[in-house]
Amino acid sequence: MLLFLSTQFIFILNYKHVLFVGPQNEKGGIGAVLETYRGEMNGFRMISTYPSDPNVNKHLFFLKQFVKIYQLLITDEEIRILHIHCASRGSFIRKSLVALLGNALGKKTIMHLHGGLFHRFYQSSVYMRFLVRAILRSCDSVICLTTEWSRTFSKDLHLSNLSVVLNPVKVYPVKFIQDHSSTITLLFLGTITANKGIFELVEYIQANPHYLAHKINLTICGEGESEKLISLINKENKVGNICYEGWINGVKKEELISESDIFILPSHYEGLPMAILEAMSSGKPIISTQVGGIPSVVKPNHNGWLIEPGKINQLDTVFDQIFNQPDIVSRYGQQAFSDAKQFHVDAIVAQLDGIYKQLLASK
């Protein structure tokens, strides 16, 4: 009986029948998602189709990896599902070829859509609308990140094979802050680019009365246009409470999230940022924007604050509320932690397992 239960348990957790396809870069959002899966799914197998090294020719790399996928699919009968993770533009074009290959070889195909600009990419031309619609309809399942995206794709693309799966995060150490009225530490984790709103945030913070009164600290982490960021930080360094840490990961990342009071990401475009989910999982309230899948997890008057993208001065009301209500950060942080349970990796893997079993049961 114990042997049967043990064997059954191993069977449920073994995912050798699934081949994941995605980018090699662990620093990007999709790469971080796949690495989270790797740590949780026994038998996890993946072939990368986009290199992490910018000096590598991406077209030759893809061709080599495409051949590797083909060889594996025709030699390993155990693989029955292709779980393909893609964003927009070139990522979707490359992954479309992989999906067509899987279809031709009789594999079940899942197209897992990431990236905050995918809808804009789909609408860019008549040809692109035709291509996206044809590819997604050819897949056995299409996964998107939020219910809002699901409604949009269902309405615009008339898809009937849609599922909603949130990005997964591991369980992080939790350190709830005490009620306060003196200072707060904001943490930004993301690519250093205008689309993330980081430059306008720095300019805004440096002129904010609470910051000038030494009541706001801002820690910035990420790669990208770092020279522009450093120049902007040093331009009007009246207070000196803005710190740029560069790219971080692992223990350092956990420490900075734990030591912060609020996570902030004023993006102009997003899917469902891993950094927001990680911060919520650590019990941190969120300040972000009403874009992509963010409003599906960040709820005003509950676990954070949302402003309109590009309207950074709306933070005036947010910071006034924070400093006028000493318990609000602690209260919102506890709500964020509670809400984060829905995208803990074990819950997401269980959801994926249900999708896989449903596909394998269908003819």
C-alpha positions as CSV (number, residue, x, y, z in Angstrom):
1,M,0.0,0.0,0.0
2,L,2.8,2.4,0.9
3,L,4.6,1.5,-2.3
4,F,1.5,2.2,-4.3
5,L,1.0,5.6,-2.6
6,S,4.7,6.4,-3.1
7,T,4.6,5.5,-6.8
8,Q,1.4,7.4,-7.3
9,F,2.9,10.5,-5.6
10,I,6.0,10.3,-7.8
11,F,3.8,10.0,-11.0
12,I,1.8,13.0,-10.1
13,L,4.8,15.2,-9.5
14,N,6.8,14.0,-12.5
15,Y,6.7,16.3,-15.6
16,K,8.9,14.5,-18.0
17,H,6.0,14.4,-20.4
18,V,6.2,18.2,-20.8
19,L,8.8,20.1,-22.7
20,F,9.1,23.8,-21.8
21,V,10.2,26.3,-24.4
22,G,11.2,29.9,-23.4
23,P,14.1,32.4,-23.2
24,Q,17.4,31.6,-21.6
25,N,17.6,34.8,-19.7
26,E,16.8,34.3,-16.0
27,K,16.8,38.0,-15.4
28,G,13.7,38.6,-17.5
29,G,10.1,38.0,-16.4
30,I,9.6,34.8,-18.4
31,G,13.0,33.5,-17.4
32,A,12.2,34.0,-13.7
33,V,8.8,32.2,-14.1
34,L,10.5,29.2,-15.8
35,E,13.2,29.1,-13.1
36,T,10.5,29.0,-10.4
37,Y,8.8,26.1,-12.2
38,R,12.2,24.4,-12.5
39,G,12.6,24.4,-8.7
40,E,9.2,22.9,-8.1
41,M,8.5,20.5,-10.9
42,N,10.2,17.1,-10.8
43,G,11.5,16.1,-14.2
44,F,11.4,19.7,-15.5
45,R,12.8,19.9,-19.0
46,M,13.3,23.0,-21.1
47,I,15.0,24.1,-24.3
48,S,15.8,27.8,-24.6
49,T,15.2,29.6,-28.0
50,Y,16.6,33.0,-27.1
51,P,20.2,33.5,-25.7
52,S,21.0,35.4,-22.5
53,D,24.3,36.6,-24.0
54,P,23.6,39.7,-26.2
55,N,26.8,38.9,-28.2
56,V,25.3,35.6,-29.4
57,N,23.6,35.7,-32.8
58,K,20.0,35.2,-31.8
59,H,18.9,33.9,-35.3
60,L,21.6,31.2,-35.4
61,F,20.9,30.3,-31.8
62,F,17.2,29.9,-32.5
63,L,17.9,27.7,-35.6
64,K,20.2,25.5,-33.5
65,Q,17.7,25.2,-30.7
66,F,14.8,24.6,-33.1
67,V,16.7,21.6,-34.6
68,K,17.3,20.4,-31.0
69,I,13.6,20.6,-30.2
70,Y,12.7,18.6,-33.4
71,Q,15.3,15.9,-32.6
72,L,14.0,15.5,-29.1
73,L,10.3,15.4,-30.1
74,I,10.9,12.6,-32.7
75,T,13.2,10.5,-30.5
76,D,11.5,10.9,-27.0
77,E,8.0,9.5,-27.1
78,E,7.6,10.4,-23.4
79,I,7.1,14.1,-24.4
80,R,3.5,14.7,-25.1
81,I,3.1,18.4,-24.4
82,L,4.9,21.5,-25.5
83,H,4.5,24.3,-23.0
84,I,5.7,27.4,-25.0
85,H,6.3,30.7,-23.2
86,C,6.3,33.8,-25.3
87,A,6.0,37.6,-25.3
88,S,5.3,39.7,-28.4
89,R,7.1,40.6,-31.7
90,G,10.1,38.4,-32.4
91,S,9.4,36.2,-29.4
92,F,5.9,35.3,-30.8
93,I,7.2,34.7,-34.3
94,R,9.9,32.3,-33.1
95,K,7.5,30.5,-30.8
96,S,4.9,30.2,-33.5
97,L,7.3,28.1,-35.5
98,V,7.8,25.8,-32.4
99,A,4.0,25.5,-32.0
100,L,3.6,24.6,-35.7
101,L,6.3,22.0,-35.3
102,G,4.6,20.5,-32.2
103,N,1.2,20.4,-34.0
104,A,2.8,18.6,-37.0
105,L,4.4,16.0,-34.8
106,G,1.1,15.3,-32.9
107,K,2.1,16.9,-29.6
108,K,-0.3,18.9,-27.5
109,T,0.7,22.6,-27.6
110,I,0.2,25.3,-25.0
111,M,1.0,28.9,-25.9
112,H,1.6,30.8,-22.6
113,L,1.4,34.6,-23.3
114,H,3.5,37.1,-21.4
115,G,4.4,40.7,-22.0
116,G,2.4,43.9,-21.4
117,L,2.5,45.0,-25.1
118,F,1.1,41.8,-26.6
119,H,-2.3,43.3,-27.4
120,R,-0.7,46.3,-29.1
121,F,1.5,43.9,-31.1
122,Y,-1.6,41.9,-32.2
123,Q,-3.3,45.1,-33.4
124,S,-0.2,46.4,-35.3
125,S,-1.3,45.2,-38.7
126,V,-3.9,43.2,-40.6
127,Y,-1.2,40.6,-41.3
128,M,-0.3,40.3,-37.6
129,R,-3.9,40.0,-36.5
130,F,-4.3,37.1,-39.0
131,L,-1.1,35.4,-37.9
132,V,-1.8,35.7,-34.1
133,R,-5.3,34.5,-34.5
134,A,-4.3,31.5,-36.7
135,I,-1.4,30.4,-34.4
136,L,-3.4,30.7,-31.2
137,R,-6.3,28.8,-32.6
138,S,-4.0,26.1,-33.8
139,C,-2.8,25.5,-30.2
140,D,-4.6,23.1,-27.9
141,S,-4.5,25.6,-25.0
142,V,-3.7,29.3,-24.7
143,I,-2.7,30.6,-21.2
144,C,-2.8,34.3,-20.3
145,L,-1.9,36.0,-17.0
146,T,-5.2,37.6,-15.9
147,T,-8.9,37.4,-16.3
148,E,-8.9,40.8,-18.0
149,W,-6.5,39.5,-20.6
150,S,-8.7,36.4,-21.0
151,R,-11.8,38.5,-21.7
152,T,-9.8,40.6,-24.3
153,F,-8.5,37.6,-26.2
154,S,-11.8,35.9,-26.1
155,K,-13.6,39.0,-27.5
156,D,-11.0,40.0,-30.1
157,L,-9.6,36.6,-31.1
158,H,-12.7,34.5,-30.5
159,L,-10.6,31.9,-28.7
160,S,-12.3,29.0,-26.9
161,N,-9.2,27.4,-25.6
162,L,-8.2,30.0,-22.9
163,S,-7.0,29.5,-19.4
164,V,-5.9,32.0,-16.8
165,V,-2.8,31.1,-14.8
166,L,-1.0,33.7,-12.6
167,N,2.8,33.9,-12.5
168,P,4.2,31.7,-9.7
169,V,6.4,32.8,-6.8
170,K,8.1,30.9,-4.1
171,V,7.3,31.6,-0.5
172,Y,9.5,34.4,0.8
173,P,10.5,35.3,4.3
174,V,7.9,37.6,5.8
175,K,8.6,40.6,8.0
176,F,5.6,42.9,8.7
177,I,6.6,46.4,9.6
178,Q,5.3,48.1,12.7
179,D,3.0,51.1,12.5
180,H,5.0,54.2,11.7
181,S,4.8,57.9,11.0
182,S,8.4,58.9,10.5
183,T,10.1,57.3,7.5
184,I,9.3,54.7,4.8
185,T,11.7,52.8,2.4
186,L,10.4,52.2,-1.1
187,L,11.9,49.4,-3.3
188,F,11.9,49.4,-7.1
189,L,12.8,46.1,-8.9
190,G,12.7,46.2,-12.7
191,T,14.5,47.1,-15.9
192,I,15.9,50.5,-15.9
193,T,14.0,52.0,-18.7
194,A,11.4,54.8,-19.3
195,N,8.6,52.2,-19.8
196,K,9.0,51.2,-16.2
197,G,8.5,54.8,-15.1
198,I,11.7,54.9,-13.1
199,F,13.1,58.1,-14.4
200,E,9.9,60.1,-13.8
201,L,9.7,58.5,-10.3
202,V,13.2,59.7,-9.4
203,E,12.5,63.2,-10.6
204,Y,9.2,63.2,-8.7
205,I,10.7,61.8,-5.4
206,Q,13.5,64.4,-5.5
207,A,11.0,67.2,-5.4
208,N,8.5,65.6,-3.0
209,P,8.1,67.5,0.3
210,H,8.2,64.2,2.3
211,Y,11.4,63.2,0.7
212,L,13.0,66.6,1.3
213,A,12.0,66.2,4.9
214,H,14.0,62.9,5.0
215,K,10.9,60.8,5.4
216,I,11.3,58.7,2.1
217,N,14.1,56.4,1.1
218,L,14.2,54.8,-2.4
219,T,16.2,51.8,-3.3
220,I,16.4,51.0,-7.0
221,C,17.5,47.6,-8.4
222,G,17.8,46.4,-12.0
223,E,19.8,46.6,-15.2
224,G,19.3,48.8,-18.3
225,E,19.9,52.5,-18.8
226,S,21.9,52.7,-15.6
227,E,24.2,55.6,-16.6
228,K,21.1,57.7,-17.3
229,L,19.6,56.7,-13.9
230,I,22.8,57.5,-12.0
231,S,23.1,60.9,-13.7
232,L,19.5,61.7,-12.8
233,I,20.1,60.7,-9.2
234,N,23.2,62.8,-8.9
235,K,21.7,65.8,-10.7
236,E,19.7,67.2,-7.8
237,N,21.0,65.1,-4.9
238,K,19.7,67.4,-2.2
239,V,18.9,64.7,0.3
240,G,20.8,61.6,-0.8
241,N,18.2,59.0,0.2
242,I,18.1,57.3,-3.2
243,C,20.3,54.3,-3.6
244,Y,21.0,52.3,-6.8
245,E,22.0,48.7,-6.2
246,G,22.2,47.4,-9.8
247,W,21.1,43.9,-10.6
248,I,20.3,41.7,-7.6
249,N,19.1,38.2,-7.0
250,G,19.0,35.4,-4.4
251,V,19.7,36.3,-0.8
252,K,20.4,39.9,-1.5
253,K,17.1,40.3,-3.2
254,E,15.2,38.6,-0.3
255,E,17.0,40.9,2.1
256,L,16.1,44.1,0.3
257,I,12.5,43.1,-0.1
258,S,12.3,42.2,3.6
259,E,13.9,45.5,4.7
260,S,11.6,47.6,2.5
261,D,8.3,49.0,3.6
262,I,6.5,49.4,0.2
263,F,7.2,48.1,-3.3
264,I,6.8,50.6,-6.1
265,L,6.6,50.1,-9.9
266,P,5.1,53.0,-11.9
267,S,5.2,51.1,-15.2
268,H,3.6,52.4,-18.4
269,Y,3.1,48.8,-19.8
270,E,3.1,45.5,-18.0
271,G,1.9,41.9,-18.0
272,L,1.9,40.6,-14.5
273,P,5.3,41.6,-13.0
274,M,7.0,38.9,-11.0
275,A,8.5,41.6,-8.7
276,I,5.0,42.7,-7.6
277,L,4.0,39.1,-6.8
278,E,7.3,38.5,-4.9
279,A,6.8,41.6,-2.9
280,M,3.3,40.7,-2.0
281,S,4.4,37.2,-1.0
282,S,6.8,39.0,1.4
283,G,4.0,41.0,3.0
284,K,4.7,44.3,1.3
285,P,2.0,46.7,0.0
286,I,2.3,47.8,-3.6
287,I,2.3,51.2,-5.4
288,S,1.9,50.7,-9.1
289,T,-0.2,51.6,-12.2
290,Q,-3.5,50.6,-13.8
291,V,-1.9,48.6,-16.6
292,G,-1.8,45.0,-17.8
293,G,-2.6,42.5,-15.1
294,I,-1.6,44.6,-12.2
295,P,-5.1,45.7,-11.2
296,S,-6.1,42.0,-10.9
297,V,-3.8,41.6,-7.9
298,V,-3.2,45.2,-6.5
299,K,-6.4,46.5,-5.0
300,P,-6.7,50.1,-3.8
301,N,-8.0,50.5,-0.2
302,H,-7.0,46.9,0.4
303,N,-3.3,46.0,-0.4
304,G,-1.9,49.0,-2.2
305,W,-2.4,52.0,-4.4
306,L,-2.8,52.4,-8.2
307,I,-2.1,55.5,-10.2
308,E,-2.6,56.2,-13.9
309,P,0.5,55.5,-16.0
310,G,2.5,58.6,-16.7
311,K,0.7,60.7,-14.1
312,I,3.3,60.4,-11.4
313,N,2.0,63.5,-9.5
314,Q,-0.9,61.3,-8.4
315,L,1.6,60.0,-5.8
316,D,0.9,63.2,-3.8
317,T,-2.3,61.7,-2.5
318,V,-0.7,58.3,-1.9
319,F,2.2,59.7,0.3
320,D,-0.1,62.1,2.1
321,Q,-2.3,59.1,3.0
322,I,0.7,57.0,4.1
323,F,2.0,59.6,6.5
324,N,-1.4,60.6,7.8
325,Q,-2.4,57.0,8.6
326,P,0.5,55.4,10.5
327,D,-1.1,51.9,10.4
328,I,-2.0,51.8,6.7
329,V,1.3,50.3,5.5
330,S,1.2,47.5,8.0
331,R,-2.5,46.8,7.3
332,Y,-2.1,46.7,3.5
333,G,1.1,44.6,3.9
334,Q,-0.8,41.9,5.8
335,Q,-3.6,41.9,3.1
336,A,-1.0,41.6,0.4
337,F,0.6,38.6,2.1
338,S,-2.8,36.9,2.4
339,D,-3.7,37.6,-1.2
340,A,-0.3,36.2,-2.4
341,K,-1.2,32.7,-1.4
342,Q,-3.1,32.3,-4.7
343,F,0.1,32.6,-6.7
344,H,2.4,30.6,-4.5
345,V,4.2,28.2,-6.8
346,D,2.6,25.0,-5.4
347,A,-0.9,26.4,-6.1
348,I,0.1,27.4,-9.7
349,V,1.8,24.0,-10.4
350,A,-1.3,22.2,-9.2
351,Q,-3.4,24.4,-11.7
352,L,-1.0,23.6,-14.5
353,D,-1.2,19.9,-13.6
354,G,-4.9,20.1,-14.1
355,I,-4.5,21.7,-17.6
356,Y,-1.9,19.0,-18.6
357,K,-4.2,16.2,-17.5
358,Q,-7.2,17.7,-19.3
359,L,-5.2,17.9,-22.6
360,L,-3.8,14.4,-22.3
361,A,-7.3,13.1,-21.7
362,S,-8.7,14.8,-24.9
363,K,-8.3,13.2,-28.3
